[in-house]
């Protein structure tokens, strides 16, 4: 069975006080998905003098990085992103991919909130604790 990639089609949020909405990633832009969980450090010196391995495992939060459209006139994308980023309360977020897969997690935008006036886009990173859960996977 072939691997099928493609665009992240839509990101939805449901925030307890700010309401619900969507962000729409730019087509043909790479999106990065890290489901979170424990990661084993890549340390060349992670070994004892007798040759036994030493593994260091640390938790990493989940994250999704994308380039989204910035509709300054109608959707107020940057303003909504800024409100979500300023809030101390997490949203329920879903990420729908072109291959039919949907991921879900509790989190918020992290990092800078900036829009490109020339490209009408904004770089966005969402992150949260725990795991990013695959809630829908298409069947063959």
NORRA-V750037 format. One record per residue. N is the residue number from 1. D_CENTER is the distance of its C-alpha to the mean C-alpha in Angstrom with 1 decimal. Layout:
BEGIN
<<N:D_CENTER> <N:D_CENTER>>
END
This chain:
BEGIN
<<1:26.2> <2:24.1> <3:20.5> <4:18.9> <5:16.0> <6:15.3> <7:13.3> <8:10.3> <9:12.8> <10:11.5> <11:9.0> <12:11.2> <13:11.7> <14:14.7> <15:15.9> <16:19.3> <17:21.0> <18:19.2> <19:19.1> <20:16.9> <21:15.7> <22:13.5> <23:11.9> <24:12.9> <25:11.4> <26:14.4> <27:16.1> <28:16.6> <29:13.9> <30:12.0> <31:8.3> <32:7.1> <33:5.8> <34:7.3> <35:8.6> <36:10.2> <37:13.9> <38:17.0> <39:17.4> <40:20.9> <41:21.9> <42:23.5> <43:26.8> <44:29.9> <45:32.1> <46:30.6> <47:34.0> <48:37.3> <49:40.6> <50:41.6> <51:38.7> <52:36.6> <53:32.8> <54:30.9> <55:27.3> <56:25.0> <57:21.9> <58:19.4> <59:16.5> <60:13.0> <61:10.1> <62:7.0> <63:3.9> <64:1.7> <65:4.9> <66:7.3> <67:10.8> <68:11.8> <69:15.4> <70:17.2> <71:19.9> <72:22.0> <73:24.9> <74:23.9> <75:20.4> <76:20.1> <77:16.4> <78:16.6> <79:18.6> <80:16.4> <81:13.3> <82:15.9> <83:17.2> <84:13.9> <85:13.5> <86:17.2> <87:17.2> <88:17.6> <89:16.6> <90:13.3> <91:12.3> <92:11.7> <93:8.7> <94:8.9> <95:7.6> <96:10.9> <97:11.9> <98:15.4> <99:16.7> <100:16.5> <101:13.8> <102:11.8> <103:9.2> <104:9.4> <105:8.8> <106:10.4> <107:8.8> <108:8.9> <109:8.4> <110:9.6> <111:12.0> <112:14.2> <113:14.5> <114:16.4> <115:17.5> <116:19.6> <117:22.8> <118:24.1> <119:21.2> <120:20.0> <121:16.4> <122:13.9> <123:11.3> <124:8.2> <125:5.7> <126:4.2> <127:5.6> <128:8.5> <129:11.5> <130:12.8> <131:11.1> <132:8.6> <133:11.5> <134:12.6> <135:14.7> <136:16.2> <137:17.4> <138:20.1> <139:23.5> <140:25.8>>
END
